[in-house]
Amino acid sequence: MIEKLTKKYPTKEEVLANLYTPSTEETKEIERWKQAWYKRSPNYQQLTKPGWRNQPEWIKWQALADLITIICTTKEVTAPGFEHDNSEIGWRYNQTTQTIIGLRGRPSIISCLHELGHHIYGPDETQACQFSIGIFKTCFPKGFSNLKWEGHKLTT
């Protein structure tokens, strides 16, 4: 019981032991989202590489808001609020207001998915990690292959 109360973050092995597998519908909708979001950029036709890193920040925040809505719709869950600020705390989920708060200047798909995992599964860090990493690994395999494990997190 004491271990359960003091252990906050899961190990890489615990996360990978029961990785979330998105449904066919979730995967299909996320693929549709991936094809559509970059077209919001005013100059997307001139982009030689239309990837995430080449987009303006405002496009990324809009895209993440859409991604939250898409996943919540496929899971039949009410979507959380979504905002971003300059806090040094970083990405977080406010359970009381049911709001995902992103870190301005750092729009991140995997961080957004992780906080969405908290919205769906509650404060359980293992489930939030399994959810976010499972979706990211399935739907963003190239991005996933570029990440490195640091404790329970994946970073660039």
C-alpha positions in Angstrom: 0.0 0.0 0.0 2.8 2.5 0.8 4.5 1.7 -2.5 1.3 2.6 -4.3 1.0 5.9 -2.5 4.6 7.0 -3.0 5.2 5.7 -6.5 4.2 8.5 -8.9 5.7 7.6 -12.3 5.7 4.2 -14.0 8.8 2.7 -15.5 9.3 2.2 -19.2 8.6 -1.5 -18.8 5.3 -0.8 -16.9 4.2 1.6 -19.7 5.0 -0.9 -22.4 3.5 -3.9 -20.6 -0.1 -2.8 -21.5 0.2 -0.2 -24.2 -3.1 1.3 -25.4 -4.2 0.2 -28.9 -6.3 2.7 -30.7 -9.5 1.4 -32.4 -9.7 1.2 -36.1 -12.0 4.2 -36.1 -9.6 6.2 -33.9 -6.7 5.4 -36.2 -8.7 6.3 -39.3 -9.9 9.6 -37.8 -6.4 10.5 -36.7 -5.0 9.7 -40.2 -7.7 12.0 -41.6 -6.7 14.7 -39.1 -3.0 14.3 -40.2 -3.9 14.8 -43.8 -6.1 17.9 -43.1 -4.4 20.1 -40.4 -1.4 21.3 -42.3 -3.6 22.7 -45.0 -4.6 25.5 -42.6 -1.3 27.2 -43.0 -1.6 30.2 -45.4 1.4 29.0 -47.4 1.0 25.2 -47.2 1.3 24.8 -50.9 4.7 26.4 -50.9 6.0 24.2 -48.0 8.6 21.7 -49.2 8.1 19.7 -46.0 4.5 20.0 -44.7 5.4 18.4 -41.3 4.6 19.5 -37.8 7.9 21.4 -37.2 7.4 23.6 -40.3 4.0 25.0 -39.2 3.3 28.2 -37.4 2.5 27.8 -33.7 -1.1 29.0 -34.0 -1.8 26.3 -36.6 -0.4 23.7 -34.2 -2.7 24.9 -31.3 -5.7 24.7 -33.6 -4.7 21.3 -34.8 -4.3 20.0 -31.2 -7.7 21.3 -30.3 -9.1 19.4 -33.3 -7.3 16.2 -32.4 -8.7 16.4 -28.8 -12.2 16.7 -30.3 -11.7 13.9 -32.8 -10.4 11.4 -30.2 -13.1 12.3 -27.6 -15.8 11.9 -30.3 -14.6 8.5 -31.3 -14.4 7.4 -27.6 -17.8 9.0 -26.9 -16.3 11.2 -24.1 -17.0 14.9 -23.5 -14.0 16.9 -24.8 -12.1 18.9 -22.1 -11.4 22.6 -22.3 -8.1 23.4 -24.0 -5.8 26.4 -23.4 -2.2 27.3 -23.3 -0.1 29.6 -21.1 3.5 30.6 -20.2 3.6 28.7 -16.9 6.9 27.0 -15.9 4.8 24.1 -14.8 4.5 22.8 -18.3 1.7 20.7 -19.8 -0.9 19.6 -17.3 -4.5 18.6 -16.8 -6.8 20.4 -14.4 -9.2 17.8 -13.1 -11.4 20.5 -11.4 -12.1 22.5 -14.5 -11.6 19.5 -16.9 -9.1 21.6 -18.9 -5.9 20.6 -20.7 -3.3 23.4 -20.4 -0.4 23.4 -22.8 2.8 25.3 -22.5 2.9 28.3 -24.9 5.8 27.9 -27.3 5.8 24.1 -27.0 2.8 22.7 -28.8 3.3 18.9 -28.6 1.1 16.1 -30.0 2.4 13.5 -27.4 2.0 15.9 -24.5 -1.5 16.7 -25.6 -2.3 13.0 -25.9 -0.9 12.4 -22.4 -3.0 15.1 -20.8 -6.0 13.8 -22.7 -5.3 10.4 -21.2 -5.6 12.1 -17.7 -9.0 13.5 -18.9 -10.2 10.1 -19.9 -8.6 7.9 -17.3 -8.1 10.2 -14.3 -4.9 10.8 -12.4 -3.4 7.4 -13.0 0.0 8.2 -14.6 0.5 4.7 -16.0 -2.8 4.7 -17.9 -2.1 8.2 -19.2 1.3 7.1 -20.4 0.0 3.9 -22.0 -2.8 5.8 -23.7 -0.6 8.6 -25.2 2.4 6.5 -26.1 0.1 3.8 -27.6 -1.6 6.3 -29.9 1.6 8.0 -30.8 3.4 4.8 -31.6 0.5 3.6 -33.8 -0.4 6.8 -35.6 2.9 8.6 -35.7 5.5 5.9 -36.2 8.1 8.1 -37.7 7.8 10.6 -34.9 7.8 7.8 -32.3 11.1 6.4 -33.8 12.8 9.8 -33.2 11.9 9.9 -29.5 14.1 8.8 -26.6 13.0 7.4 -23.2 13.8 9.6 -20.2 12.2 7.8 -17.2 8.5 7.4 -18.0 8.6 10.1 -20.7 9.5 10.2 -24.3 11.5 13.3 -25.4 13.2 14.6 -28.6 
